[in-house]
Amino acid sequence: MSTKVEILENNMVKLTIEVDAERFEEGMKYSYNKSKAHLNIPGFRKGRVPRKMAEKYYGAEVFYEDAINFVIPDAYEAAVEEHNLDVVAQPEIDVEQVGNGQNLIFTAEVAVKPEVKLGQYKDIEVEKVAVEVTEEEIQAELEKVQQQNARIVAVEDRPVADNDQVVIDFEGFINGEPFEGGKGEDYPLTIGSGSFIDTFEQQLIGHEVNAEVEVNVTFPAEYHQEELAGQPALFKVLIKEIKQQELPELDDEFAKDVSEFDTLEEYKEDLRATLLKQKEHEAEHAKEDQVMEQIIANAEVDVPKPMIESQLDQMVQDFSQRLQYQGFPMEQYLQITGNNMVTLRENFREDAVKRIKSRLVLEEIAKQENLEVSDEEVMEEIKKMAEMYNMEVEKLTEGISEKEKGYMKEDLKTTKALKLVIESAKEVE
């Protein structure tokens, strides 16, 4: 096997790899053995067709795809190792020569880890974030808990008002004709929630139980159902129930019901402490963001496009899994939001580039500062993981390979680098 390396722009490398005909022949044998049970040639039983007869009948190229897939991965990995390339994305493979009895020649364009030129990363000046809890914030938190503990009671002596919960039947018409998905029965709707389009909810205000209301609205121009986008519609609505929230009094009894405290003042002090801790946490993150933004701006790093695309793949996959966990399939999310996968990826792009640059810069800082991570520190991290996943440390350790422990060491190095730059940062008023 022979390899040529060509350095391209934007941290891309092109490998031209030539694999000996003997090795490609091994791939051809593998391909034949894999597919011979499915070969069907008159005069031969399935699984008994000789390879030469199959090549004569179908053409030798019938075995090329599997043979190529058999040969390329090992050849590519060997070339990457030979030239000590730090690959950061999947390669783009292009076969240039293939034939029975010939050397296999293919190219692999691949992104490699970019060089990082650090600027200033110590003694970064950041704006100090004030940490205080106001009485208004405590009151807002109390009202939130008050809302969560409200009773829902039926209303019969007045018409619909803002913030009421109503139960309705409805049917929508466009040009006098009902349209698909425009009908519902016993539908719960909170007035002012913005759940329905245009001014639908507001037009119910002032009407009483059992009232039949005609609601005129216009669908948004960017509505996800194209046939409805921009169309005026009439909804015939029957108001079946009106309900309102009945809030509990904010007093000592309320505090006893919703907390472990006997008085409202004690509960408020606990809320103050909780809010303060939360704000301190938010201030730490704000400081971290300020520091990293400046360090990245001070550094020079050219991120290759495939590295960004790979990060986007991971972010979209993570987002899809979170939606799935909430019982919300990606297809439904895209339909409701009027997005598609292209726009979704673009929405993530800026954050993807920021994540990559943050990681690369912190790795370079760790290198410049000679930061190291011991086996004991890795073990401590494994113990934390075991506790998080409620697993035995020994069993978890057995399932972690040395390669994975190496990745953990690199992650811990970047954590140390981040801690170093945060501690050296100077807060200014």
RABELDA-V831563 format. One record per pair of residues at least 24 apart in sequence whose ideal C-beta (glycine too) atoms are under 10 Angstrom apart, sorted by the first residue. I is the first residue (numbers start at 0). GAP is how many residues later the second one is. Records with the same first field share a line. If there is no record, write none. Layout:
I: GAP / GAP
This chain:
0: 70 / 73 / 74 / 77 / 78 / 81 / 102 / 103
1: 77 / 101 / 103
2: 72 / 73 / 75 / 76 / 77 / 79 / 80 / 105
3: 75 / 79 / 103
4: 74 / 77 / 78 / 80
5: 101 / 103
6: 105
7: 101 / 102 / 103 / 104 / 296
8: 293 / 295
9: 101 / 104 / 292 / 293 / 294 / 295 / 296 / 297
10: 75 / 77 / 99 / 100 / 101 / 102 / 103 / 104 / 290 / 291 / 292 / 293 / 294 / 295 / 296
11: 77 / 80 / 97 / 98 / 99 / 100 / 292 / 293 / 294 / 295
12: 67 / 70 / 72 / 74 / 78 / 95 / 96 / 97 / 98 / 99 / 291
13: 77 / 78 / 80 / 93 / 94 / 95 / 96
14: 60 / 61 / 64 / 65 / 67 / 68 / 70 / 76 / 78 / 91 / 92 / 93 / 94 / 95
15: 63 / 78 / 80 / 89 / 90 / 91 / 92
16: 54 / 55 / 58 / 59 / 61 / 62 / 63 / 65 / 76 / 79 / 87 / 88 / 89 / 90 / 91
17: 57 / 78 / 79 / 85 / 86 / 87 / 88
18: 49 / 52 / 53 / 55 / 56 / 57 / 59 / 60 / 78 / 79 / 83 / 84 / 85 / 86 / 87
19: 51 / 55 / 82 / 83 / 84
20: 78 / 79 / 80 / 81 / 82 / 83
21: 79 / 81
22: 44 / 47 / 48 / 51 / 52 / 80 / 81
23: 40 / 43 / 44 / 46 / 47 / 51 / 74 / 75 / 76 / 77 / 78 / 79 / 80
24: 42 / 46 / 75 / 76 / 77 / 79
25: 41 / 44 / 45
26: 36 / 37 / 39 / 40 / 41 / 42 / 43 / 44 / 45 / 47 / 71 / 77
27: 27 / 32 / 35 / 36 / 38 / 39 / 40 / 42 / 43 / 72 / 73
28: 34 / 38 / 41
29: 33 / 36 / 37 / 39 / 40 / 41
30: 31 / 32 / 33 / 34 / 35 / 36 / 37 / 38 / 39 / 40
31: 28 / 30 / 31 / 34 / 35
32: 30 / 33
33: 29 / 32 / 33 / 36
34: 27 / 28 / 30 / 31
35: 27
54: 45
58: 41
59: 38 / 39 / 40 / 41
60: 37 / 38 / 39
62: 37
63: 31 / 34 / 35 / 36 / 40
64: 30 / 33
66: 31 / 33 / 37
67: 25 / 27 / 30 / 36 / 38
68: 24
70: 27 / 33 / 35
71: 32 / 34 / 36
74: 29 / 31 / 33
75: 30 / 32 / 34
78: 29 / 31
79: 28 / 30 / 32
82: 29
84: 25 / 26 / 27 / 28
85: 25 / 26 / 27 / 28
86: 24 / 25 / 26 / 219 / 220
87: 24 / 25 / 26 / 215 / 216 / 218 / 219 / 222 / 223 / 268 / 272
88: 24 / 215 / 216 / 217 / 218 / 219 / 220 / 221 / 222 / 224
89: 216 / 219 / 220 / 223
90: 215
91: 214
108: 197
109: 194 / 196
110: 192 / 193 / 194 / 195 / 196 / 197 / 198 / 199
111: 192 / 194 / 195
112: 190 / 191 / 194 / 247 / 250
113: 186 / 187 / 188 / 189 / 190 / 193 / 242 / 243 / 246
114: 185 / 186 / 187 / 245 / 249
115: 180 / 183 / 184 / 185 / 186 / 241 / 244 / 245 / 246 / 247 / 248 / 249 / 251 / 252
116: 181 / 182 / 183 / 184 / 185 / 247
117: 177 / 180 / 181 / 182 / 183 / 243 / 246 / 247 / 249 / 250
118: 175 / 176 / 177 / 178 / 179 / 180 / 181 / 242
119: 174 / 175 / 177 / 178 / 179 / 301
120: 170 / 171 / 173 / 174 / 175 / 177 / 178 / 240 / 241 / 243 / 244 / 247 / 248 / 296 / 299 / 300 / 303 / 304
121: 173 / 243 / 247 / 298 / 299 / 301 / 302 / 303 / 304
122: 298 / 301 / 302 / 303
123: 163 / 166 / 167 / 168 / 169 / 170 / 171 / 174 / 297 / 298 / 300 / 301 / 302
124: 165 / 166 / 169 / 300 / 301 / 302 / 303
125: 160 / 161 / 162 / 163 / 164 / 165 / 167 / 168 / 296 / 299 / 300 / 301 / 302
126: 159 / 160 / 163 / 300 / 301 / 302
127: 155 / 158 / 159 / 298 / 299 / 300 / 301
128: 150 / 151 / 153 / 154 / 155 / 156 / 157 / 158 / 161 / 298
129: 149 / 153 / 299
130: 144 / 145 / 146 / 147 / 148 / 149 / 150 / 151 / 152 / 153
131: 143 / 144 / 147
132: 138 / 139 / 140 / 141 / 142 / 143 / 144 / 145 / 146
133: 138 / 141
134: 133 / 137
136: 134 / 135 / 138 / 139 / 142
137: 129 / 130 / 131 / 133 / 134 / 136 / 137
138: 111 / 129 / 132
139: 131 / 135
140: 127 / 130 / 131 / 133 / 134
141: 108 / 112 / 113 / 116 / 122 / 125 / 126 / 129
142: 104 / 107
144: 103 / 105 / 109 / 110 / 112 / 113 / 114 / 122 / 126
145: 99 / 101 / 102 / 103 / 104 / 108 / 112
146: 98 / 100 / 101
147: 110
148: 96 / 98 / 99 / 105 / 108 / 109
149: 94 / 95 / 96 / 97 / 98
150: 92 / 93 / 94 / 95 / 96 / 97
151: 91 / 92 / 93 / 94
152: 90 / 91 / 92 / 93
153: 55 / 87 / 88 / 89 / 90
154: 53 / 54 / 86 / 87 / 88 / 89
155: 52 / 53 / 85 / 86
156: 51 / 52 / 85
157: 48 / 50 / 51 / 84 / 86
158: 45 / 46 / 47 / 48 / 49 / 50 / 52 / 80 / 83
159: 29 / 31 / 41 / 42 / 43 / 44 / 45 / 46 / 47 / 48 / 49 / 51 / 53 / 79 / 82 / 84
160: 30 / 31 / 43 / 44 / 45 / 81 / 83
161: 28 / 29 / 30 / 39 / 40 / 43
162: 27 / 28 / 29 / 30 / 81 / 82
163: 25 / 26 / 27 / 28 / 37 / 40 / 41 / 77 / 78 / 79 / 80 / 81
164: 24 / 25 / 26 / 28 / 76 / 77 / 78 / 79 / 80
165: 24 / 25 / 35 / 38 / 39 / 41 / 43 / 71 / 73 / 74 / 75 / 76 / 77 / 78
166: 42 / 71 / 72 / 73 / 74 / 75 / 76
167: 28 / 36 / 45 / 47 / 67 / 69 / 70 / 71 / 72 / 73
168: 43 / 67 / 68 / 69 / 70 / 71
169: 26 / 30 / 34 / 43 / 45 / 65 / 66 / 67 / 68 / 69
170: 63 / 64 / 65 / 66 / 67
171: 25 / 28 / 43 / 45 / 47 / 56 / 59 / 61 / 62 / 63 / 64 / 65
172: 41 / 60 / 61 / 62 / 63
173: 45 / 53 / 54 / 57 / 58 / 59 / 60
174: 56 / 57 / 58 / 59
175: 58
177: 58
178: 40 / 46 / 48 / 49 / 52 / 54
179: 45 / 47 / 48
180: 44 / 47
181: 46 / 51 / 52 / 53
182: 52 / 53
183: 51 / 53
184: 53 / 55
185: 54 / 55
186: 50 / 53
187: 53 / 55
188: 48 / 50
189: 53 / 55
190: 51
195: 39
196: 26 / 31 / 36 / 38
197: 34 / 35
199: 33 / 35 / 37
202: 32 / 34
203: 33 / 35 / 38
206: 30 / 32 / 35
207: 31 / 34
208: 29 / 30 / 31 / 32 / 33
209: 28 / 29 / 30 / 31
210: 26 / 27 / 28 / 29 / 31
211: 24 / 25 / 26 / 27
212: 24 / 25 / 26
219: 118
221: 116
222: 115
223: 110 / 111 / 112 / 113 / 114 / 115
224: 110 / 113
228: 109
282: 144
283: 138
286: 135 / 138 / 140
287: 70 / 130 / 131 / 133 / 134 / 137
288: 65 / 69
289: 132 / 135 / 137
290: 127 / 130 / 131 / 133 / 134
291: 62 / 65 / 66 / 69 / 70 / 126 / 129 / 130
292: 61 / 65
293: 127 / 131
294: 62 / 63 / 66 / 67 / 70 / 122 / 123 / 126 / 130
295: 57 / 58 / 61 / 62 / 64 / 65 / 66
296: 60
297: 63
298: 58 / 61 / 62 / 65 / 66
300: 55 / 56 / 59 / 60 / 63
302: 49 / 50 / 53 / 54 / 57
303: 52
306: 45 / 46 / 49 / 53
307: 37 / 40 / 41 / 44 / 45 / 47 / 48
308: 36 / 40 / 43
309: 42 / 46
310: 37 / 38 / 40 / 41 / 42 / 43 / 44 / 45 / 48
311: 32 / 33 / 34 / 36 / 37 / 39 / 40 / 41
312: 32 / 39
313: 34 / 38 / 41
314: 29 / 30 / 32 / 33 / 34 / 36 / 37 / 40
315: 25 / 28 / 29 / 31 / 32 / 36
317: 30
318: 25 / 28 / 29
319: 24
357: 56 / 60
358: 51 / 52 / 55
359: 54
360: 53 / 56 / 57 / 60
361: 48 / 49 / 51 / 52 / 53 / 54 / 55 / 56 / 58 / 59
362: 47 / 48 / 50 / 51 / 54
363: 50 / 53
364: 48 / 49 / 51 / 52 / 53 / 55 / 56
365: 44 / 46 / 47 / 48 / 49 / 50 / 51 / 52 / 54
366: 46 / 50
367: 49
368: 44 / 47 / 48 / 51 / 52
370: 41 / 42 / 43 / 44 / 45 / 46 / 48 / 49
371: 37 / 40 / 41 / 44
372: 32 / 33 / 35 / 36 / 37 / 38 / 39 / 40 / 42 / 43
373: 35 / 38
374: 30 / 34
376: 31 / 32 / 35 / 36 / 38 / 39
377: 26 / 27 / 28 / 30 / 31 / 33 / 34
378: 26 / 29
379: 32
380: 24 / 27 / 28 / 30 / 31 / 34
381: 26
